[in-house]
């Protein structure tokens, strides 16, 4: 699998793409493959606070319901409304159109604890 080199990755299979003080968050290709077909998801409202390591939503797939854990703390400034009508975008394009939320980051140093693409690939290989 190819993971975008400029993203950061969590051990719970979320990714972050940082631009200035904003973090776009989604789940990795590996995560969506493990979940199977995604049929529904719950995401926070714009303005909601998120805390690193805490649940910010959930994903329902044909296999299971899984919590989504925020890799950073901050405030939700945008939610991908396209996923409401087309949750399958997460399966089809997990690292692009399947993004979930954008957060204004409180502490950018939280990203320092996340994995690079290479580290994440090694982590996934070890899980398999």
Contact map, one row per residue, 1 for C-alpha under 8 A:
11100000000000000000000000001100000000000000000000000000000000000000000000000000000000000000000000000000000000000000000010000000
11110000000000000000000000000000000000000000000000000000000000000000000000000000000000000000000000000000000000000000000000000000
11111010000000000000000000001000000000000000000000000000000000000000000000000000000000000000001000000000000000000000100010000000
01111110000000000000000000000000000000000000000000000000000000000000000000000000000000000000001000000000000000000000100000000000
00111110000000000000000000000000000000000000000000000000000000000000000000000000000000000000000000000000000000000001110000000000
00011111000000001000000000000000000000000000000000000000000000000000000000000000000000000000000000000000000000000001100000000000
00111111100000111100000000000000000000000000000000000000000000000000000000000000000000000000000000000000000000000001100000000000
00000111110000111000000000000000000000000000000000000000000000000000000000000000000000000000000000000000000000100111100000000000
00000011111011110000000000000000000000000000000000000000000000000000000000000000000000000000000000000000000000000111100100000000
00000001111111100000000000000000000000000000000000000000000000000000001000000000000000000000000000000000000000000110000100000000
00000000111111000000000000000000000000000000000000000000000000000000000000000000000000000000000000000000000000000110000100100000
00000000011111000000000000000000000000000000000000000000000000000000100000000000000000000000000000000000000000000000000000000000
00000000111111100000000000110110000000000000000000000000000000000000000000000000000000000000000000000000000000000000000000000000
00000000111111110000000011110010000000000000000000000000000000000001111000000000000000000000000000000000000000000000000000000000
00000011110011111000000011110000000000000000000000000000000000000000001000000000000000000000001000000000000000000000000000000000
00000011100001111100001111000000000000000000000000000000000000000000001000000000000000000000000000000000000000000000000000000000
00000111000000111110001110000000000000000000000000000000000000000000000000000000000000000000000000000000000000000000000000000000
00000010000000011111111100000000000000000000000000000000000000000000000000000000000000000000000000000000000000000000000000000000
00000000000000001111111000000000000000000000000000000000000000000000000000000000000000000000000000000000000000000000000000000000
00000000000000000111110000000000000000000000000000000000000000000000000000000000000000000000000000000000000000000000000000000000
00000000000000000111111000000000000000000000000000000000000000000000000000000000000000000000000000000001100100000000000000000000
00000000000000000111111100000000000000000000000000000000000000000000000000000000000000000000000000000111100000000000000000000000
00000000000000011110111110000000000000000000000000000000000000000000000000000000000000000000000000000111100000000000000000000000
00000000000000011100011111000000000000000000000000000000000000000000000000000000000000000000000000111110000000000000000000000000
00000000000001111000001111100000000000000000000000000000000000000000010000000000000000000000000000111110000000000000000000000000
00000000000001110000000111110000000000000000000000000000000000000000000000000000000000000000011001111000000000000000000000000000
00000000000011100000000011111011000000000000000000000000000000000000000000000000000000000100011000100000000000000000000000000000
00000000000011100000000001111111000000000000000000000000000000000000000000000000000000000000011000000000000000000000000000000000
10100000000000000000000000111111100000000000000000000000000000000000000000000000000000000010011000000000000000000000000000000000
10000000000010000000000000011111110000000000000000000000000000000000000000000000000000000000000000000000000000000000000000010000
00000000000011000000000000111111111000000000000000000000000000000000000000000000000000000000000000000000000000000000000000000000
00000000000000000000000000111111111111000000000000000000000000000000000000000000000000000110010000000000000000000000000000000000
00000000000000000000000000001111111100000000000000000000000000000000000000000000000000000010000000000000000000000000000000000000
00000000000000000000000000000111111100000000000000000000000000000000000000000000000000000000000000000000000000000000000000000000
00000000000000000000000000000011111111000000000000000000000011110000000000000000000000000000000000000000000000000000000000000000
00000000000000000000000000000001111111000000000000000000000011100000000000000000000000000010000000000000000000000000000000000000
00000000000000000000000000000001001111100000000000000000000011100000000000000000000000010010000000000000000000000000000000000000
00000000000000000000000000000001001111111000000000000000001111000000000000000000000000110110000000000000000000000000000000000000
00000000000000000000000000000000000011111000000000000000001111000000000000000000000000110000000000000000000000000000000000000000
00000000000000000000000000000000000001111100000000000000001110000000000000000000000100100000000000000000000000000000000000000000
00000000000000000000000000000000000001111110000000000000111100000000000000000000001100100000000000000000000000000000000000000000
00000000000000000000000000000000000000011111000000000000111000000000000000000000000000000000000000000000000000000000000000000000
00000000000000000000000000000000000000001111100000000001110000000000000000000010000000000000000000011000000000000000000000000000
00000000000000000000000000000000000000000111110100000001100000000000000000010010000000000000000000000000000000000000000000000000
00000000000000000000000000000000000000000011111100000000000000000000000000010010000000000000000000000000000000000000000000000000
00000000000000000000000000000000000000000001111100000000000000000000000000111110000000000000000000000000000000000000000000000000
00000000000000000000000000000000000000000000111110000000000000000000000000111000000000000000000000000000000000000000000000000000
00000000000000000000000000000000000000000001111111000000000000000000000000110000000000000000000000000000000000000000000000000000
00000000000000000000000000000000000000000000001111100000000000000000000011110000000000000000000000000000000000000000000000000000
00000000000000000000000000000000000000000000000111110111000000000000010111110000000000000000000000000000000000000000000000000000
00000000000000000000000000000000000000000000000011111110000000000000011111000000000000000000000000000000000000000000000000000000
00000000000000000000000000000000000000000000000001111100000000000000111110000000000000000000000000000000000001000000000000000000
00000000000000000000000000000000000000000000000000111110000000000000111100000000000000000000000000000000000000000000000000000000
00000000000000000000000000000000000000000000000001111111000000000000110000000000000000000000000000000000000000000000000000000000
00000000000000000000000000000000000000000000000001101111110000000011110000000000000000000000000000000000000000000000000000000000
00000000000000000000000000000000000000000011000001000111110000000011110000000000000000000000000000000000000000000000000000000000
00000000000000000000000000000000000000001111000000000011111000000011100000000000000000000000000000000000000000000000000000000000
00000000000000000000000000000000000000001110000000000011111100001111000000000000000000000000000000000000000000000000000000000000
00000000000000000000000000000000000001111100000000000000111110001111000000000000000000000000000000000000000000000000000000000000
00000000000000000000000000000000000001111000000000000000011111111100000000000000000000000000000000000000000000000000000000000000
00000000000000000000000000000000001111110000000000000000001111111000000000000000000000000000000000000000000000000000000000000000
00000000000000000000000000000000001111100000000000000000000111110000000000000000000000000000000000000000000000000000000000000000
00000000000000000000000000000000001110000000000000000000000111111000000000000000000000000000000000000000000000000000000000000000
00000000000000000000000000000000001000000000000000000000000111111100000000000000000000000000000000000000000000000000000000000000
00000000000000000000000000000000000000000000000000000000011110111110000000000000000000000000000000000000000000000000000000000000
00000000000000000000000000000000000000000000000000000000011100011111000000000000000000000000000000000000000000000000000000000000
00000000000000000000000000000000000000000000000000000011111000001111100000000000000000000000000000000000000000000000000000000000
00000000000001000000000000000000000000000000000000000011111000000111110000000000000000000000000000000000000000000000000000000000
00000000000101000000000000000000000000000000000000011111100000000011111000000000000000000000000000000000000000000000000000000000
00000000000001000000000010000000000000000000000001111111000000000001111110000000000000000000000000000000000000000000000000000000
00000000010001110000000000000000000000000000000000111000000000000000111110000000000000000000000000000000000001100000000000000000
00000000000000000000000000000000000000000000000001111000000000000000011111000000000000000000000000000000111101100000000000000000
00000000000000000000000000000000000000000000000011110000000000000000011111100000000000000000000000000010111000000000000000000000
00000000000000000000000000000000000000000000000011100000000000000000000111110000000000000000000000000011111000000000000000000000
00000000000000000000000000000000000000000000011111000000000000000000000011111000000000000000000000000011110000000000000000000000
00000000000000000000000000000000000000000001111111000000000000000000000001111110000000000000000000001111000000000000000000000000
00000000000000000000000000000000000000000000011000000000000000000000000000111110000000000000000000001111000000000000000000000000
00000000000000000000000000000000000000000000010000000000000000000000000000011111000000000000000000001110000000000000000000000000
00000000000000000000000000000000000000000011110000000000000000000000000000011111100000000000000000011100000000000000000000000000
00000000000000000000000000000000000000000000000000000000000000000000000000000111111100000000000001111000000000000000000000000000
00000000000000000000000000000000000000000000000000000000000000000000000000000011111110000000000000000000000000000000000000000000
00000000000000000000000000000000000000000000000000000000000000000000000000000001111111100000000000000000000000000000000000000000
00000000000000000000000000000000000000001000000000000000000000000000000000000001111111111100000001010000000000000000000000000000
00000000000000000000000000000000000000011000000000000000000000000000000000000001111111100000000000000000000000000000000000000000
00000000000000000000000000000000000000000000000000000000000000000000000000000000111111100000000000000000000000000000000000000000
00000000000000000000000000000000000000000000000000000000000000000000000000000000011111111000000000000000000000000000000000000000
00000000000000000000000000000000000001111000000000000000000000000000000000000000011111111110000001000000000000000000000000000000
00000000000000000000000000000000000011100000000000000000000000000000000000000000001001111111000000000000000000000000000000000000
00000000000000000000000000000000000000000000000000000000000000000000000000000000001001111111110011000000000000000000000000000000
00000000000000000000000000100001000001000000000000000000000000000000000000000000001000111111110011100000000000000000000000000000
00000000000000000000000000001001100111000000000000000000000000000000000000000000000000111111110001000000000000000000000000000000
00000000000000000000000000000000000000000000000000000000000000000000000000000000000000011111110001000000000000000000000000000000
00000000000000000000000000000000000000000000000000000000000000000000000000000000000000001111111111000000000000000000000000000000
00000000000000000000000001111001000000000000000000000000000000000000000000000000000000001111111111100000000000000000000000000000
00110000000000100000000001111000000000000000000000000000000000000000000000000000000000000000111111100000000000000000000000000000
00000000000000000000000000000000000000000000000000000000000000000000000000000000000000000000111111100000000000000000000000000000
00000000000000000000000000000000000000000000000000000000000000000000000000000000000000001100111111100000000000000000000000000000
00000000000000000000000001000000000000000000000000000000000000000000000000000001001000101111111111110000000000000000000000000000
00000000000000000000000111100000000000000000000000000000000000000000000000000001000000000100011111111000000000000000000000000000
00000000000000000000000111000000000000000010000000000000000000000000000000000011001000000000000001111100000000000000000000000000
00000000000000000000000111000000000000000010000000000000000000000000000000011111000000000000000000111110000000000000000000000000
00000000000000000000011110000000000000000000000000000000000000000000000000011110000000000000000000011111000000000000000000000000
00000000000000000000011110000000000000000000000000000000000000000000000011111100000000000000000000001111100000000000000000000000
00000000000000000000111000000000000000000000000000000000000000000000000001111000000000000000000000000111110000000000000000000000
00000000000000000000111000000000000000000000000000000000000000000000000111100000000000000000000000000011111100000000000000000000
00000000000000000000000000000000000000000000000000000000000000000000000111100000000000000000000000000001111100000000000000000000
00000000000000000000000000000000000000000000000000000000000000000000000111000000000000000000000000000000111111000000000000000000
00000000000000000000100000000000000000000000000000000000000000000000000100000000000000000000000000000000111111110000000000000000
00000000000000000000000000000000000000000000000000000000000000000000000000000000000000000000000000000000001111111000000000000000
00000000000000000000000000000000000000000000000000010000000000000000001100000000000000000000000000000000001111111100000000000000
00000001000000000000000000000000000000000000000000000000000000000000001100000000000000000000000000000000000111111100000000000000
00000000000000000000000000000000000000000000000000000000000000000000000000000000000000000000000000000000000111111110000000000000
00000000000000000000000000000000000000000000000000000000000000000000000000000000000000000000000000000000000011111110000000000000
00000001111000000000000000000000000000000000000000000000000000000000000000000000000000000000000000000000000001111111000000000000
00000001111000000000000000000000000000000000000000000000000000000000000000000000000000000000000000000000000000011111111100000000
00001111100000000000000000000000000000000000000000000000000000000000000000000000000000000000000000000000000000000111111100000000
00111111100000000000000000000000000000000000000000000000000000000000000000000000000000000000000000000000000000000011111110000000
00001000000000000000000000000000000000000000000000000000000000000000000000000000000000000000000000000000000000000011111111000000
00000000000000000000000000000000000000000000000000000000000000000000000000000000000000000000000000000000000000000011111111100000
00000000111000000000000000000000000000000000000000000000000000000000000000000000000000000000000000000000000000000011111111110000
10100000000000000000000000000000000000000000000000000000000000000000000000000000000000000000000000000000000000000000111111111000
00000000000000000000000000000000000000000000000000000000000000000000000000000000000000000000000000000000000000000000011111111100
00000000001000000000000000000000000000000000000000000000000000000000000000000000000000000000000000000000000000000000001111111110
00000000000000000000000000000100000000000000000000000000000000000000000000000000000000000000000000000000000000000000000111111111
00000000000000000000000000000000000000000000000000000000000000000000000000000000000000000000000000000000000000000000000011111111
00000000000000000000000000000000000000000000000000000000000000000000000000000000000000000000000000000000000000000000000001111111
00000000000000000000000000000000000000000000000000000000000000000000000000000000000000000000000000000000000000000000000000111111
00000000000000000000000000000000000000000000000000000000000000000000000000000000000000000000000000000000000000000000000000011111
